[in-house]
Amino acid sequence: MAARFAGKVALVTGGGSGIGRNTALAFAREGATVVVTGRTAATIEQTVKLIESEGGTASAVVADVSVPADVARVVATTAERHGALDIAFNNAGTFTAGPLADVPDEEFARILATNLTSVFLSMKHEIGFMKEHGGGVIVNNASNLGHVTLPGLGAYSATKAAVSQLTRTAAKEYIADGIRINAVSPGPIDTPLWPLLPGETEAQRAERMANGLPLGRAGTLDECSAAVLWLAAAESGFAVGHDLVLDGGVSA
């Protein structure tokens, strides 16, 4: 495959594990210089080491992207180190579960900050830079639970539905500035967010994740990363404000 992102600088938030790490590696394999952010230095530095071990170029910035000053620093550091910010994958997120009336106030505030405020702040600062430097591409990580309902996941679903709406609105606001914004909405993807239950084997977990999925299996990290890279690449140039759902047919 041609290096679709040769000469490009891509920022990946929440890049220390799961979808973020896999997508950072995928961008690097296709020629991008990758900046990886996260709250834990060890995990994002491990992502950088993995990229460098494959001959790619990457750097790490420790940051909490729900904090305005941290987000501003991430964008500024990316520009200082690499001279550009062409692509952003706003992936940082967390998960919570429980009936709505049982969700503690502080837990709702936490998931709101991590899943939604972080995307708002990231887009705000990324757009500000991109407007001044000829445009760019932003992909936000939402969720298929922003499109369907599942009891016990109302708080999580609300934040992800909001990410989708924020994406669509910003896409219309900034396409004239050469900034193309879309979202990807994964369903069950085999990531560390789906831990093993006590006494459960990997095969049993896979069966549990696949339960009720029309496709009969969970998605893979590579399938999710491929969708993100397509939305970031020139071949998807007519996709503006799109939310690409990857859920094995659940929301069909």
C-alpha positions as a Markdown table, in Angstrom:
| # | Residue | x | y | z |
|---|---|---|---|---|
| 1 | Met | 0.0 | 0.0 | 0.0 |
| 2 | Ala | 1.2 | 3.5 | -0.8 |
| 3 | Ala | 2.2 | 5.7 | 2.1 |
| 4 | Arg | -1.0 | 7.7 | 2.1 |
| 5 | Phe | 0.2 | 10.0 | 4.9 |
| 6 | Ala | 3.8 | 10.6 | 4.0 |
| 7 | Gly | 4.8 | 14.1 | 5.1 |
| 8 | Lys | 1.8 | 14.4 | 7.4 |
| 9 | Val | 1.7 | 15.0 | 11.1 |
| 10 | Ala | -1.1 | 13.1 | 12.9 |
| 11 | Leu | -2.1 | 13.6 | 16.5 |
| 12 | Val | -3.8 | 10.7 | 18.4 |
| 13 | Thr | -5.3 | 11.3 | 21.8 |
| 14 | Gly | -5.8 | 8.4 | 24.2 |
| 15 | Gly | -3.0 | 6.7 | 22.3 |
| 16 | Gly | -1.7 | 4.5 | 25.1 |
| 17 | Ser | -3.8 | 1.4 | 24.4 |
| 18 | Gly | -6.6 | -0.1 | 22.4 |
| 19 | Ile | -8.0 | 1.8 | 19.4 |
| 20 | Gly | -5.7 | 4.7 | 20.0 |
| 21 | Arg | -2.5 | 2.8 | 20.0 |
| 22 | Asn | -3.5 | 0.6 | 17.1 |
| 23 | Thr | -4.5 | 3.6 | 15.0 |
| 24 | Ala | -1.3 | 5.5 | 15.9 |
| 25 | Leu | 0.7 | 2.5 | 14.6 |
| 26 | Ala | -1.4 | 2.4 | 11.5 |
| 27 | Phe | -0.8 | 6.1 | 10.7 |
| 28 | Ala | 2.9 | 5.6 | 11.2 |
| 29 | Arg | 3.0 | 2.5 | 8.9 |
| 30 | Glu | 1.5 | 4.7 | 6.2 |
| 31 | Gly | 4.1 | 7.4 | 6.5 |
| 32 | Ala | 2.8 | 9.9 | 9.1 |
| 33 | Thr | 4.7 | 11.4 | 11.9 |
| 34 | Val | 2.6 | 10.6 | 15.0 |
| 35 | Val | 2.1 | 12.5 | 18.2 |
| 36 | Val | 0.6 | 10.3 | 20.9 |
| 37 | Thr | -1.1 | 11.8 | 24.0 |
| 38 | Gly | -2.4 | 10.3 | 27.2 |
| 39 | Arg | -2.4 | 10.8 | 30.9 |
| 40 | Thr | 0.0 | 7.9 | 31.6 |
| 41 | Ala | 3.6 | 8.5 | 30.4 |
| 42 | Ala | 4.5 | 4.8 | 30.4 |
| 43 | Thr | 1.7 | 3.7 | 28.1 |
| 44 | Ile | 2.1 | 6.4 | 25.5 |
| 45 | Glu | 5.9 | 6.1 | 25.5 |
| 46 | Gln | 5.4 | 2.4 | 24.8 |
| 47 | Thr | 3.3 | 3.3 | 21.8 |
| 48 | Val | 6.1 | 5.5 | 20.6 |
| 49 | Lys | 8.6 | 2.7 | 21.1 |
| 50 | Leu | 6.4 | 0.3 | 19.1 |
| 51 | Ile | 6.2 | 2.9 | 16.2 |
| 52 | Glu | 10.0 | 3.5 | 16.3 |
| 53 | Ser | 10.7 | -0.3 | 16.4 |
| 54 | Glu | 8.9 | -0.5 | 13.0 |
| 55 | Gly | 10.9 | 2.4 | 11.6 |
| 56 | Gly | 8.3 | 5.1 | 12.1 |
| 57 | Thr | 8.6 | 8.5 | 13.7 |
| 58 | Ala | 6.6 | 9.5 | 16.8 |
| 59 | Ser | 6.7 | 11.5 | 20.0 |
| 60 | Ala | 4.7 | 11.4 | 23.2 |
| 61 | Val | 3.1 | 14.3 | 25.1 |
| 62 | Val | 1.6 | 13.5 | 28.6 |
| 63 | Ala | -1.7 | 15.4 | 28.9 |
| 64 | Asp | -5.2 | 15.3 | 30.2 |
| 65 | Val | -7.3 | 16.4 | 27.2 |
| 66 | Ser | -10.2 | 17.3 | 29.5 |
| 67 | Val | -8.0 | 20.2 | 30.8 |
| 68 | Pro | -8.0 | 23.3 | 28.5 |
| 69 | Ala | -4.3 | 24.2 | 29.3 |
| 70 | Asp | -3.2 | 20.7 | 28.5 |
| 71 | Val | -4.9 | 20.6 | 25.2 |
| 72 | Ala | -3.4 | 24.0 | 24.2 |
| 73 | Arg | 0.0 | 22.6 | 25.2 |
| 74 | Val | -0.5 | 19.5 | 23.1 |
| 75 | Val | -1.3 | 21.4 | 19.9 |
| 76 | Ala | 1.6 | 23.9 | 20.5 |
| 77 | Thr | 4.1 | 21.1 | 21.3 |
| 78 | Thr | 3.0 | 19.2 | 18.2 |
| 79 | Ala | 3.7 | 22.3 | 16.0 |
| 80 | Glu | 7.0 | 23.1 | 17.8 |
| 81 | Arg | 8.3 | 19.6 | 17.4 |
| 82 | His | 7.1 | 18.7 | 13.9 |
| 83 | Gly | 6.1 | 22.0 | 12.3 |
| 84 | Ala | 2.5 | 21.0 | 11.4 |
| 85 | Leu | -0.7 | 19.4 | 12.5 |
| 86 | Asp | -2.5 | 17.8 | 9.5 |
| 87 | Ile | -4.6 | 15.1 | 11.1 |
| 88 | Ala | -6.2 | 14.6 | 14.5 |
| 89 | Phe | -7.8 | 11.5 | 15.9 |
| 90 | Asn | -9.7 | 12.5 | 19.0 |
| 91 | Asn | -10.0 | 9.1 | 20.6 |
| 92 | Ala | -9.6 | 9.6 | 24.4 |
| 93 | Gly | -12.5 | 8.2 | 26.3 |
| 94 | Thr | -13.7 | 6.1 | 29.2 |
| 95 | Phe | -16.6 | 3.8 | 30.0 |
| 96 | Thr | -19.2 | 3.6 | 32.8 |
| 97 | Ala | -22.3 | 1.5 | 33.3 |
| 98 | Gly | -25.3 | 1.4 | 35.6 |
| 99 | Pro | -28.9 | 2.5 | 35.7 |
| 100 | Leu | -29.2 | 6.3 | 35.4 |
| 101 | Ala | -30.5 | 7.0 | 38.9 |
| 102 | Asp | -27.6 | 4.9 | 40.3 |
| 103 | Val | -24.8 | 6.8 | 38.5 |
| 104 | Pro | -23.0 | 8.9 | 41.1 |
| 105 | Asp | -22.8 | 12.6 | 40.3 |
| 106 | Glu | -19.0 | 12.6 | 40.3 |
| 107 | Glu | -19.0 | 9.6 | 37.9 |
| 108 | Phe | -21.2 | 11.4 | 35.4 |
| 109 | Ala | -19.0 | 14.5 | 35.7 |
| 110 | Arg | -15.9 | 12.3 | 35.0 |
| 111 | Ile | -17.3 | 10.6 | 32.0 |
| 112 | Leu | -18.7 | 13.9 | 30.6 |
| 113 | Ala | -15.2 | 15.4 | 30.9 |
| 114 | Thr | -13.3 | 12.5 | 29.4 |
| 115 | Asn | -15.7 | 11.7 | 26.6 |
| 116 | Leu | -17.2 | 15.0 | 25.6 |
| 117 | Thr | -15.3 | 18.0 | 27.0 |
| 118 | Ser | -12.1 | 16.5 | 25.8 |
| 119 | Val | -13.4 | 16.3 | 22.2 |
| 120 | Phe | -14.7 | 19.9 | 22.4 |
| 121 | Leu | -11.4 | 21.2 | 23.7 |
| 122 | Ser | -9.4 | 19.2 | 21.2 |
| 123 | Met | -11.4 | 20.3 | 18.2 |
| 124 | Lys | -11.3 | 23.9 | 19.5 |
| 125 | His | -7.5 | 24.1 | 19.6 |
| 126 | Glu | -7.0 | 21.8 | 16.5 |
| 127 | Ile | -9.3 | 23.9 | 14.4 |
| 128 | Gly | -7.7 | 27.1 | 15.6 |
| 129 | Phe | -4.3 | 25.9 | 14.4 |
| 130 | Met | -5.6 | 24.3 | 11.2 |
| 131 | Lys | -7.5 | 27.5 | 10.2 |
| 132 | Glu | -4.2 | 29.4 | 10.3 |
| 133 | His | -2.2 | 26.7 | 8.4 |
| 134 | Gly | -4.2 | 25.8 | 5.4 |
| 135 | Gly | -6.7 | 23.2 | 6.8 |
| 136 | Gly | -6.6 | 19.6 | 8.0 |
| 137 | Val | -8.6 | 16.6 | 8.9 |
| 138 | Ile | -10.2 | 15.7 | 12.2 |
| 139 | Val | -11.8 | 12.3 | 13.1 |
| 140 | Asn | -13.6 | 11.9 | 16.4 |
| 141 | Asn | -14.2 | 8.6 | 18.2 |
| 142 | Ala | -17.9 | 8.4 | 19.1 |
| 143 | Ser | -19.8 | 5.1 | 19.5 |
| 144 | Asn | -22.6 | 3.1 | 18.1 |
| 145 | Leu | -24.3 | 3.6 | 21.4 |
| 146 | Gly | -24.9 | 7.2 | 20.3 |
| 147 | His | -27.3 | 5.6 | 17.7 |
| 148 | Val | -29.0 | 2.8 | 19.7 |
| 149 | Thr | -30.1 | 2.5 | 23.3 |
| 150 | Leu | -29.0 | -0.1 | 25.8 |
| 151 | Pro | -30.3 | -0.1 | 29.4 |
| 152 | Gly | -27.5 | 0.6 | 31.9 |
| 153 | Leu | -25.4 | 2.6 | 29.5 |
| 154 | Gly | -27.4 | 5.9 | 29.4 |
| 155 | Ala | -24.6 | 8.1 | 30.8 |
| 156 | Tyr | -22.0 | 6.7 | 28.4 |
| 157 | Ser | -24.4 | 6.8 | 25.4 |
| 158 | Ala | -25.3 | 10.4 | 26.1 |
| 159 | Thr | -21.7 | 11.6 | 25.9 |
| 160 | Lys | -21.1 | 9.7 | 22.6 |
| 161 | Ala | -24.3 | 10.9 | 21.0 |
| 162 | Ala | -23.1 | 14.4 | 21.9 |
| 163 | Val | -19.8 | 13.7 | 20.2 |
| 164 | Ser | -21.6 | 12.8 | 17.0 |
| 165 | Gln | -23.7 | 16.0 | 17.1 |
| 166 | Leu | -20.6 | 18.1 | 17.8 |
| 167 | Thr | -18.9 | 16.5 | 14.9 |
| 168 | Arg | -21.7 | 17.2 | 12.4 |
| 169 | Thr | -22.1 | 20.8 | 13.5 |
| 170 | Ala | -18.4 | 21.6 | 13.4 |
| 171 | Ala | -18.0 | 19.9 | 10.0 |
| 172 | Lys | -20.5 | 22.4 | 8.5 |
| 173 | Glu | -18.9 | 25.3 | 10.3 |
| 174 | Tyr | -15.3 | 24.7 | 9.2 |
| 175 | Ile | -15.4 | 22.9 | 5.8 |
| 176 | Ala | -15.1 | 26.3 | 4.1 |
| 177 | Asp | -11.8 | 26.7 | 5.9 |
| 178 | Gly | -10.4 | 23.5 | 4.5 |
| 179 | Ile | -11.0 | 21.5 | 7.7 |
| 180 | Arg | -12.8 | 18.2 | 7.1 |
| 181 | Ile | -14.4 | 16.7 | 10.2 |
| 182 | Asn | -16.0 | 13.2 | 10.6 |
| 183 | Ala | -16.5 | 10.6 | 13.3 |
| 184 | Val | -16.2 | 6.9 | 13.6 |
| 185 | Ser | -18.7 | 5.0 | 15.9 |
| 186 | Pro | -17.4 | 1.6 | 16.9 |
| 187 | Gly | -19.6 | -1.0 | 18.5 |
| 188 | Pro | -18.1 | -4.0 | 20.3 |
| 189 | Ile | -14.4 | -3.9 | 19.4 |
| 190 | Asp | -12.0 | -6.3 | 21.1 |
| 191 | Thr | -10.1 | -3.9 | 23.3 |
| 192 | Pro | -9.0 | -3.7 | 27.0 |
| 193 | Leu | -12.3 | -1.9 | 27.7 |
| 194 | Trp | -13.8 | -5.5 | 27.5 |
| 195 | Pro | -11.9 | -7.2 | 30.4 |
| 196 | Leu | -12.0 | -10.8 | 31.2 |
| 197 | Leu | -14.6 | -11.7 | 33.8 |
| 198 | Pro | -13.3 | -13.8 | 36.8 |
| 199 | Gly | -12.5 | -17.3 | 35.6 |
| 200 | Glu | -13.3 | -16.4 | 32.0 |
| 201 | Thr | -11.1 | -17.5 | 29.1 |
| 202 | Glu | -10.3 | -15.4 | 26.0 |
| 203 | Ala | -12.6 | -17.7 | 23.9 |
| 204 | Gln | -15.4 | -17.2 | 26.4 |
| 205 | Arg | -14.9 | -13.4 | 26.3 |
| 206 | Ala | -15.1 | -13.5 | 22.5 |
| 207 | Glu | -18.3 | -15.5 | 22.7 |
| 208 | Arg | -19.8 | -13.0 | 25.3 |
| 209 | Met | -18.9 | -10.0 | 23.1 |
| 210 | Ala | -20.4 | -11.6 | 20.0 |
| 211 | Asn | -23.7 | -12.4 | 21.8 |
| 212 | Gly | -26.5 | -10.8 | 19.9 |
| 213 | Leu | -24.3 | -9.3 | 17.1 |
| 214 | Pro | -25.7 | -9.9 | 13.6 |
| 215 | Leu | -22.2 | -10.5 | 12.2 |
| 216 | Gly | -21.6 | -13.1 | 14.9 |
| 217 | Arg | -18.3 | -11.6 | 16.2 |
| 218 | Ala | -16.8 | -8.5 | 17.7 |
| 219 | Gly | -14.9 | -6.1 | 15.6 |
| 220 | Thr | -11.1 | -6.0 | 15.5 |
| 221 | Leu | -8.7 | -3.1 | 16.2 |
| 222 | Asp | -7.5 | -3.2 | 12.7 |
| 223 | Glu | -11.0 | -2.9 | 11.3 |
| 224 | Cys | -11.5 | 0.2 | 13.4 |
| 225 | Ser | -8.2 | 1.8 | 12.6 |
| 226 | Ala | -8.8 | 1.2 | 8.9 |
| 227 | Ala | -12.0 | 3.2 | 9.1 |
| 228 | Val | -10.2 | 6.0 | 10.9 |
| 229 | Leu | -7.5 | 6.1 | 8.3 |
| 230 | Trp | -10.0 | 6.1 | 5.4 |
| 231 | Leu | -11.8 | 9.1 | 6.9 |
| 232 | Ala | -8.4 | 10.9 | 7.3 |
| 233 | Ala | -7.3 | 10.1 | 3.8 |
| 234 | Ala | -7.8 | 11.9 | 0.5 |
| 235 | Glu | -10.0 | 9.2 | -0.9 |
| 236 | Ser | -12.8 | 10.1 | 1.5 |
| 237 | Gly | -12.6 | 13.7 | 0.5 |
| 238 | Phe | -16.4 | 14.0 | -0.2 |
| 239 | Ala | -17.2 | 12.7 | 3.3 |
| 240 | Val | -18.0 | 15.7 | 5.5 |
| 241 | Gly | -19.9 | 15.5 | 8.8 |
| 242 | His | -20.2 | 11.7 | 8.5 |
| 243 | Asp | -20.5 | 9.3 | 11.4 |
| 244 | Leu | -19.2 | 5.9 | 10.2 |
| 245 | Val | -20.8 | 3.2 | 12.3 |
| 246 | Leu | -18.8 | 0.0 | 12.8 |
| 247 | Asp | -21.0 | -2.4 | 14.9 |
| 248 | Gly | -21.5 | -5.6 | 13.0 |
| 249 | Gly | -25.1 | -4.7 | 12.1 |
| 250 | Val | -26.4 | -3.8 | 15.5 |
| 251 | Ser | -27.7 | -0.4 | 14.5 |
| 252 | Ala | -28.8 | -1.5 | 11.0 |
